Amino acid sequence: MKIIIVGATGTIGKVVTTELSKRHTIVKAATKNSDVKVDITSIESIKEMFRQVGSFDALISATGSAHFGLFDTMTEADFYKGIKSKMMGQINLVMVGKDFITDNGSFTLTSGILHKDPIRNGVGLSFVNGALNSFVTSAAIEMKRGIRINVVSPGLVEDSYAALGAAFPGHIPVSMPRVVQGYLKSVEGFGTGQLIEIY
Ligand SMILES: NC(=O)c1ccc[n+]([C@@H]2O[C@H](COP(=O)([O-])OP(=O)(O)OC[C@H]3O[C@@H](n4cnc5c(N)ncnc54)[C@H](OP(=O)(O)O)[C@@H]3O)[C@@H](O)[C@H]2O)c1
């Protein structure tokens, strides 16, 4: 398969890329250091990426950011950071990409554990994760041409524990090989509309 991995150079994306590149052709996408440049906060940039890559069989998104900070001090602009990046950035990869993907292709997005196991400072991420999960389960039933769509929702991955662990008290870090299996299940499996939770 020809697989676009957006966020291919990130903590999760680079390990997923290493695994899938053993048996597929990977197009690495990110804002820099990648085969194709894309900024998911710009729909024009997303359109340009698909114009450059052309048709493809699967797309994985392992990217997207959101505001991290105390709920009490959050502004409307802080909510829109996550809407613009992690939420609409990933949704727009699907909305634009569905015209370029082959029959029976698949989209795999990334949300995260915070939609149901919240942490202090996490509202900006939690509400976006919930929106992404709902987008995937609802869009799946209207996808045409056999196109599938799933979302992987990992817990805090072990590779991020040193940097982020203090913000996630009580969370058990998830091993990276388990997280990778979530993406393999979506891309190489046959399910659709699935919330693939890796906790
Ligand atoms: N790490 C965890 O423990 C964890 C747990 C649960 C969920 N998640 C979610 O998983 C996703 C990936 O997390 P991660 O920790 O792997 O992130 P990361 O290490 O920060 O990597 C982010 C990746 O996305 C690219 N990127 C950043 N901004 C972009 C943009 N505007 N447009 C396109 N690409 C962009 C980065 O490359 P460039 O900088 O070159 O663009 C990089 O390849 C995020 O949605 C995160 O919330 C992570």
The ligand as an SDF file (V2000), in Angstrom:
LIG
                    3D

 48 52  0  0  0  0  0  0  0  0999 V2000
    2.8060   11.1030   23.0140 N   0  0  0  0  0  0  0  0  0  0  0  0
    1.7970   10.6210   23.7520 C   0  0  0  0  0  0  0  0  0  0  0  0
    1.9760   10.0700   24.8640 O   0  0  0  0  0  0  0  0  0  0  0  0
    0.3940   10.7050   23.2280 C   0  0  0  0  0  0  0  0  0  0  0  0
   -0.6220   10.0310   23.9130 C   0  0  0  0  0  0  0  0  0  0  0  0
   -1.9340   10.1000   23.4280 C   0  0  0  0  0  0  0  0  0  0  0  0
   -2.1980   10.8270   22.2750 C   0  0  0  0  0  0  0  0  0  0  0  0
   -1.1910   11.4600   21.6390 N   0  0  0  0  0  0  0  0  0  0  0  0
   -1.5190   12.2200   20.4240 C   0  0  0  0  0  0  0  0  0  0  0  0
   -0.8160   11.6390   19.3510 O   0  0  0  0  0  0  0  0  0  0  0  0
   -0.4920   12.6530   18.3920 C   0  0  0  0  0  0  0  0  0  0  0  0
    1.0150   12.6230   18.1500 C   0  0  0  0  0  0  0  0  0  0  0  0
    1.6670   12.8010   19.4000 O   0  0  0  0  0  0  0  0  0  0  0  0
    3.2660   12.7700   19.4990 P   0  0  0  0  0  0  0  0  0  0  0  0
    3.5940   12.7670   20.9500 O   0  0  0  0  0  0  0  0  0  0  0  0
    3.8070   11.7220   18.6230 O   0  0  0  0  0  0  0  0  0  0  0  0
    3.6130   14.2230   18.9040 O   0  0  0  0  0  0  0  0  0  0  0  0
    5.0280   14.8390   18.5520 P   0  0  0  0  0  0  0  0  0  0  0  0
    6.1490   13.9950   19.0410 O   0  0  0  0  0  0  0  0  0  0  0  0
    4.9830   16.2760   18.9810 O   0  0  0  0  0  0  0  0  0  0  0  0
    5.0750   14.7890   16.9310 O   0  0  0  0  0  0  0  0  0  0  0  0
    4.2130   15.5750   16.1780 C   0  0  0  0  0  0  0  0  0  0  0  0
    4.4070   15.2690   14.7100 C   0  0  0  0  0  0  0  0  0  0  0  0
    3.5300   16.1120   13.9480 O   0  0  0  0  0  0  0  0  0  0  0  0
    4.2800   17.0140   13.1190 C   0  0  0  0  0  0  0  0  0  0  0  0
    3.5740   18.3040   13.1450 N   0  0  0  0  0  0  0  0  0  0  0  0
    3.5700   19.2290   14.1250 C   0  0  0  0  0  0  0  0  0  0  0  0
    2.7710   20.2570   13.7950 N   0  0  0  0  0  0  0  0  0  0  0  0
    2.2570   19.9570   12.5660 C   0  0  0  0  0  0  0  0  0  0  0  0
    1.3800   20.6330   11.6860 C   0  0  0  0  0  0  0  0  0  0  0  0
    0.8350   21.8220   11.9950 N   0  0  0  0  0  0  0  0  0  0  0  0
    1.0770   20.0560   10.5030 N   0  0  0  0  0  0  0  0  0  0  0  0
    1.6200   18.8540   10.1660 C   0  0  0  0  0  0  0  0  0  0  0  0
    2.4500   18.1580   10.9680 N   0  0  0  0  0  0  0  0  0  0  0  0
    2.7750   18.7280   12.1500 C   0  0  0  0  0  0  0  0  0  0  0  0
    5.6740   17.0380   13.7350 C   0  0  0  0  0  0  0  0  0  0  0  0
    6.7020   17.3340   12.7830 O   0  0  0  0  0  0  0  0  0  0  0  0
    7.0770   18.8670   12.4230 P   0  0  0  0  0  0  0  0  0  0  0  0
    7.3880   19.5490   13.7170 O   0  0  0  0  0  0  0  0  0  0  0  0
    8.2220   18.7500   11.4880 O   0  0  0  0  0  0  0  0  0  0  0  0
    5.8650   19.4280   11.7490 O   0  0  0  0  0  0  0  0  0  0  0  0
    5.7970   15.5860   14.1980 C   0  0  0  0  0  0  0  0  0  0  0  0
    6.0960   14.7520   13.0890 O   0  0  0  0  0  0  0  0  0  0  0  0
   -1.0020   13.9700   18.9730 C   0  0  0  0  0  0  0  0  0  0  0  0
   -2.3110   14.2090   18.4860 O   0  0  0  0  0  0  0  0  0  0  0  0
   -1.0840   13.6690   20.4570 C   0  0  0  0  0  0  0  0  0  0  0  0
   -2.0330   14.4810   21.1360 O   0  0  0  0  0  0  0  0  0  0  0  0
    0.1000   11.4180   22.0740 C   0  0  0  0  0  0  0  0  0  0  0  0
  1  2  1  0
  2  3  2  0
  2  4  1  0
  4  5  1  0
  4 48  2  0
  5  6  2  0
  6  7  1  0
  7  8  2  0
  8  9  1  0
  8 48  1  0
  9 10  1  0
  9 46  1  0
 10 11  1  0
 11 12  1  0
 11 44  1  0
 12 13  1  0
 13 14  1  0
 14 15  2  0
 14 16  1  0
 14 17  1  0
 17 18  1  0
 18 19  2  0
 18 20  1  0
 18 21  1  0
 21 22  1  0
 22 23  1  0
 23 24  1  0
 23 42  1  0
 24 25  1  0
 25 26  1  0
 25 36  1  0
 26 27  1  0
 26 35  1  0
 27 28  2  0
 28 29  1  0
 29 30  1  0
 29 35  2  0
 30 31  1  0
 30 32  2  0
 32 33  1  0
 33 34  2  0
 34 35  1  0
 36 37  1  0
 36 42  1  0
 37 38  1  0
 38 39  2  0
 38 40  1  0
 38 41  1  0
 42 43  1  0
 44 45  1  0
 44 46  1  0
 46 47  1  0
M  CHG  2   8   1  16  -1
M  END
$$$$
